[in-house]
Amino acid sequence: MISNIAISIFQIIIILVLAPLLSGIIKKIKAFFQIRKGASIFQPYYDLAKLLRKDSVVSENVSWIFHAARSYLSCVRANAGLIVPVFISDVPFSFAGDLIAVIYLFALCTILYRPCFA
């Protein structure tokens, strides 16, 4: 039981850490096939570090949903790591409709973060 929890936490950490690397590798391969040099495969990490140093600009007229959306997005990413089996097949939140659940979680993220232009 404890080893499954430790492996699940390890799986979430690996997914969150290696996701930018996978994005960088995909961009490098696309650049190769377009006969371009492309950026380094570590460029997404540099971009994340740059974005984390910046301050956010928030309007005074935003609702509580805007502030709650950031926390929700972090929870969705962690839950996706718990639902989808990557390293182990016995993940904590695994069930028959896990792919559908992940799709709906990310769809709700899109709805929450959709900019409203009125």
PyMOL commands that set and color helices and strands:
alter all, ss='L'
color gray80, all
select helices_A, chain A and resi 2-33+43-53+64-83+98-112
alter helices_A, ss='H'
color red, helices_A
deselect
rebuild
show_as cartoon
